[in-house]
Amino acid sequence: MEIRLVKLKNRTFAFSQRLGKALMFPISVLPAAGIMVGIGHWMDSFGWGRGSFLSALLTAVGMIILDNIPILFAAGVALGMARERDGAAAMAGILAYLVITRMLSPESVAQFQGKALERVDPAFSYIGNQFTGILSGLVAAKTYNRFHQLQLPTGFSFFGGKRSVPLVSALLAVPISMGLYALWPILYNSLVDFGKGISNLGALGAGIYGFMNRLLLPLGLHHPLNSVFWFDVIGINDIGNFWSSQGTYGVTGRYQAGFFPVMMFGLPGAALAMAHAAYPGKKKQTRSFMLTSAFASFFTGITEPLEFSFMFAAPPLYVLHAALTGLSLYLSAKFQWIAGFGFSAGFTDFFLSIRMPFAKNLPMLLVLGIVLFFTYFLLFTAAIRKFNILTPGREKRREVDTSAAENLYTTNYRRFAKNLLKACGGAENIVSLDCCITRLRLEVKDSRLVHTKRITEMGVLGIREMEPGLQIIIGPQVAYILDEMQKLIHGKG
């Protein structure tokens, strides 16, 4: 029993790591989108581009990307989780997402149920979320791995192989949609009821809401909870009342204010900790991403690039982040430090809050933010080092002569690939082969044929054995090594 639990834990960890890496590709475009929206919002804070063509242009381009995060995730997860980085997998992910969201759109559900559109459960207005995107990507990846070599009779051979993957994914999306048709309203309404239940707990309720808001973000399930507090589902309407100066001074805005210290200061502190913890060979790349993501978080309040970079790769850190967010909302509500946002809790909306009559004790939010900056930095740094958490830029590695390895990589990729393939048991032992930014990921038939000592002697930065294969940490040259190995495996070398 204990052995099974250990294997399950290892597989769960491996899956989480792979999913986190798969998401990094679509996530990498989000910081730039966030900055564009932030600049556009700053140029025309209340008109959203109606008074400035440049503001409208920047806002429109940025929002096109941000509004379609789920579909980016569908393509990115499919591409990253498939055995090969093939366009057929990405297309299948997008198609599966479109089928699910179309079948479960309010208009379609109204037709299925024979009801007027306004009588359809509000849950279906939120079906296009991160959860649906990730689920679609996983379905597409599984379909690709199973059917990309499908052979059909001669008359149907055109639809075989990789062409079958998008078609099969679309067909599989139909029963998945039927399952979500029954389950999604239950989940959505349960979260709404939960929000109603904690709304009467005052400052404590605000803290619980903040914690759950972040905890539900990875799957996009925070939207139904947000609707309870930010909008007029049960009469709170925190955003609308704050900006129209209605409600109770010192209370209205309590479900927004605590996000400012986290997004403007706390998460940048976490970004600094992760950049600082990256290994020397990866510091430059990690710092660049973290700096851009931290700036987007501070300036615009768009936190997805930063949060998704570690939420799946390092779940314990994300739970810590959720708890600190809850603490921030609790303290802000308890002591009536109030600000509001029209877009998100970044500097732009904080600055705009200064002129609002319902804003209260704004400097204290900055003080809390500074405290959270150091709290995030110290706690993240301590946790990463003590538990060796694999945040971006960190991998287990062994001490090797990296100068020799660098020379080998840059002078003869083909020779290195041949030697590495031989050390992994030969082409016939390879089930799948893929890479991320720095690591080569292999799934092998028989791990006993893999000579880890020989691989280490070749100068790699590290090896991580993970059932049913291994990850070999090479560095930024890994894409070239992968290309050469794939040519050798397919007999093109």
N, C-alpha and C positions, 0 to 999 in steps of 0.2 A: 504493500500500500504506500509506504513511504517513498519507494523508488518511483512509483507512478506519479506521485505528487511532485517529486523533483523533476521528472521528465516534463510534466505538464507546466511547471514553473519555467523551465528552460525554453520550452516551445513558446509559451506566452511572452517571455522576454524577447526571444528572437523575433516573433511576429511584431511586437511593439517597436523594436528597433528598425525592422524593415519598413514598417508603415511610416515611422517618423522620417526615415530617409526618403521614402517615396514622396512624401508631402513637401520635402524641401524644395523640389524643383518648381512647383506652382507657387509656393510661398515666396520664393526669391523675387517674384515680380511685384509683390504687394507693397513693400516699403516705398517704391517709386510712385505707385498709385496713391498711396496715403499722402505723400508729400505734395503731389499735384492737387489733390482735393483740398488739403490744408491751405496751400497758397491761394487757390481759387476762392476758398471760403474767407480767407483773410482780406482779399482784395474787394470782395463784395459780400460782407458778412450777413446781411439780411435779405439781399436780393437774389443770392445764389446764381449770379451771372446775368441777371436781367439788366444790370447797369454797367456791365463791362464784358466786352466780347472775349478778352483774354481769360477773365475769370470763368466765363461760361465754358470756354474751350477746355481749360485745365480741369474744371470740375467734371465735365462730361466724360472726358477720357479716363480720369481716375475712377469715376463711379462705374463706368462700364466694366472695369476690372473688378472692383470691389463688390459690385452687385452680382457678379458671376463667379464668386469664390467656389460655390458648390460644384459647378461644372468644371472648373479648373481642377478641383480635387478629384472628380470622377476620372478625368484624363490622366492626371498625375499619378494617382494610386494604381490605376490599371497599368500604366507604363512601368512604374517602379516595382510592382509586385509580380509582374509577369516574368517568366524565365528569360525572355529576351526583350530588349527594349525595342519593340516593334510598333509601328504606327497602327497596325490592326488592333492591338490591345487598347490604345488610346481611343481609337474610333469606337470600339465596342463599349468602353466606359461612358463616353458621351451619349451614345445611342441608348444604352440602358437607362441613363439618367433622364433622357428626354421621354422615354416611354413611361417611366414611373411618374414623373411630374405631370405629364399630359393626362395619363389615366386617372390621376388623383387630383387634378385641378378642380377648383370649385365648379367650373362650368361642366366638366365631365361628370362629376359626382351628382350635380343637379339633374343631369340627364339620366343617369343610372337610377336615381331615386324617384324621378318624376316629381321633383319639387321645384319651387321657385328658387332662384339663385340666392336670394337673401335668407332663405331658410336652411341653407347648407351649413353644416358644422364649421365654425371658424377655423378649426384645426387644419382643414385642407388648404387654407390660404398660406400656410407655413410649411407645406410639404417640400418646397425647394430649399433645403437646408444642407448644412455640412454633412449631417448624418446620411442623407440620401445620396450625396455626392460620393462619400467614402464607400458606402454600401455598393453603389453602382460600379465603382472602380474595382472593388474586391471581386464582384461577380464577373466582371470582364477579365480580370487577371486569371481567375480560376478557369474560365471558359477558354482563354488563350492556351493555358498550360495543358488543357485536356484535349482541345480540338484543333490546334493549329497545324497538325499533320493529318487531319481527317481525310481519308480516301473514300470517294463516292463512285458509284457506277459510271461508266463512260458517258452516258447521256447527261449526267449531272456533275461531271468532274469540274466544270467551271466554278461551281460553288463550294468546292472542297478546299482543304488546306486553310490558309489564313483568311480566305474570303468567307469561310464559314463562321469565323469568330464573331463579327458584329451581328450576324443573323441569329446565331444561337443565343448571344447575350440579350438581344431584343426579345426573343421568345421567353427566356428565363425571367426577364423583367416583368412579364405578365403575371405569373403566379406570385412573385414577390410583391407586386402592386396589390394583388388581392389580399395578401396577408397584412400589408400595411393599411389597406382599406378598413380592416377590422381593428387593428392594434393602435394605429396612429391617433385616432380621436380619444381613445382611452388614456394613452400616455399624455397627450396634450391637455386634456381636461383634468387629469390628476395633478399636473403641474399648476394649472390655474387654481384648482381648489387648494393646493398647498400654499400658493401665494395669498389667497384669501385668508387662510388660517393664520399665517404669521403677520398679516397686516395690522392686527390689533395688539401686537407685542411692543409697539413703540420702537425705541432705539435698538433693542435686542432683535426685533423683527427685521430692522434694516440691516443689521449685521448678518443675520441668517440669510437674508436675501442676497447680500453681496457674496457670501461664501458659495451659495448655490448657483448664482449667476456665472461665476467663473468655472465652477465644477461641471456645469452643463454645457459650457461653450464648445468643447471639442466636438460634440455631436450636433451642435446648432439647436439644442433643446432649451436654450436660455430665452428664446423668443417668447414662448407662451408665458413664462414667468415675468419677463419684462413688461408684457402687455398689462399685467395686473397692476403694476406699480407706476409705470411711466404713462400709461394711457387710461382711457375712461371705461375700463372693463367693469370695475366695481366702484367707480367714483373718485379714485385717488387722483388720476391724471396729473402726475407730478411734473412732467415736462411742460405740458400746456398751461397749467396753473402758475408755474414759476414765471414763465415769460409773459403771461397776461396779468401778473400780480394779483392773483386770486388765491384764496385759501387762508392759511394761518402763517403769520410771520414767524420764522424760526422752525417751522415744521415742513411747510411746502418746500421741496427741494432736497429733503433728507435722503431720498433714494437715488440721488445723483451726486451729491457733494463728495461722498467718500471715494468715488472713482478718481477724482482729480489727483490726490496725492499718490495713488497707485500708478496711474498711467503717466503722469508727468515726472515722477521721481522714483517710485518703487521699481517698476519694470526696467527703467534705465540702469538702476543699481544692479538688478539681476543680470542685465546684459553685460555690464562691466565685469561682474564676477565670472561669467562664462567666458568672456574674452580673455580675462586674466588667467583662467584655468586651462586654456587651450595649450596644447603642446607646441614647442618652439617652431616646428615645421609647419604648423597650421595657424599660428597666431595671426599672421597678416590677413589671411582670408577670413578667419573668424572675426577679427576686429572690424573688418570692413563691413561685413553683414550686420554685426551687432550694433555698430555705430549708426548705420542707416536705419535699422529697425528701431533703435532707441530714439532717434530723432523723430521718426514718424509717430512713435508713441507719445513723446513729449509734446510735439507741436500740434498734432491732429487728434490724438487719442485713439489712433488705429493701432491696435495691439496684436492683431492676428499674426503678422510676420514673426514677431518675437515669441509669442506664446506657442504657436505651432512648431517652432523650432525645438522646443524641449518638452512639450506636453506628452508626446508619445515616447520620445527617447528617454525621458526621465520623469515618469509619473509622480514619484514622491515629491520632487521639487514643485510640480504643478499643484499638488494638494497643498503644499506649504504656501504657495502663491495665493490659492483660493482662500486659505485661512487668514492670511494677512489682508486680503481684500475685505473679507468680512469684518475684521478688526477695524479697518479704516472707516468703513461705513458706520459701524457701531459708534466709534468715538466721535465722528462728525455729527451724527444724529443726536448723540447724548449731550454734547456741549453746544449744539446749534451752530456749527460752522457750516454755512450754507452757500452753495453756488449751483448753477444749473447749466445744462448744455442743450443746444439745438441739434448738434451733430454727434459729438463725442467729447469725452472729458480730457481734452488737450488744452494747450496754452491758449489757442485761439478763442475757444468758448469761455475759458476762465477769464480772459481779458474782457470779453463781451459782458460777462456777469457783473463786472464792477459797476456798470451803470444801471443795473436792475434794482428796483426798490426792495425786492425780497431777498437780495443777497445779504449775508450777515457773517461778520467775523472772518472775512476772506483771508487776511494775513495768517490766521491760525491754520488754514488748510495748507499754506506754504510751509509753515513750521512742521506740521505733521508730515508733509511730503519729504522734507529734508531728513527727518527722523527715519522715515521708511526707506529712503535711499540707502542709508548706512545699514539699516536692519536687513534689507534684501541682500545687499552686498556681502555682509558678514555671514548671514545664515546660509546663503547659497555657496559662498566660498568654503565655509566649514563643512557643509554637507557633501559637496563635490569631492573634497579632499579626503574626508573621513571614510566615505562609502564608495569612493572611486566611481562616481556617477558619470555615465558616458554622455555628457552634454556635447553640443557641437564643438568640434575641434579636439575632442579627447577620444583616445582609443587605447586599449591595452597594447603595450609595445615592449620590446626587448632591446637591450643595449646592443647595438650593432655598429659596424663601421659604415656609417651612412655616406661618407664621402666615396667609398668604393662602390656602394650601391648606386649612388647617383651617377657615377661614371658609367657603370654597366647599363643602367636604364637608358641613358641618353646616347650611347654609342651603338647599341645593337638590340633593339626591342625584339626582333625575331629570335635571336639566340636565347635571350632571357625567357621568352615565351615557351620555346621548345623545352628548355631545362625545367621550367616551372610545371609544364604539362606532364612531363615525365615524372617529376616528384609527386604529382597528384594522382599517380596511378595510370597515366595515359589517357588518350582521348576516349577510349571505351568506358572509362570509369566516371566520366563527367556526365551528369544528368542535366544540369543547367549551369549557366555561366552568366554573371552580370557584374556590374560595378556601380558604386556611388562616386562621390567626389574623390575619395582617397583609397577606397577598399575594393578588392576583388572578392565577389561573393560566389562561392561554388556549392553546388549540391552534388554529392558523389554517391555512387552505388555502394561502394565498400570503403569505409573510412580506414580500414586496416591497411589499405594500399597506399595511403597518403604518408609520405615521409616528412614529418614536420621539421625534424632536425635539418634535413637537407635544404628545405625551403628557407629556414632561418639562416643557414650558412650562405644562402644566395644574397643576403643583405636586405631582406624585407624589414619593415619597421615593426612588425608584430604579426601574430597569428591568433585568431580567436576561433576555437573549435565549438561549433554549434550544430546540434543534430538537425538535419541529417547531412551536414556539410561543414564548411568552415569559411571564415573571412580572413583574407590576407591583406594586411595593411601595407600598401606600397607607396602612396603619395600621389601627387597630381598627375604623374605619368601613367596612372592606372588605365586610363582610357585607351592608350596606345598598346599597352600590354594585352588588354581585353581584345582589341581588334585583331592582333596577331594570333592570339590563342584561338579565336573563333575561325580564322582562316585555316589554321592547322587542323582544327576539329572537323571542318567541312571539306577538307582535302583541297583547299585553294592555295596552300603554301608550298 
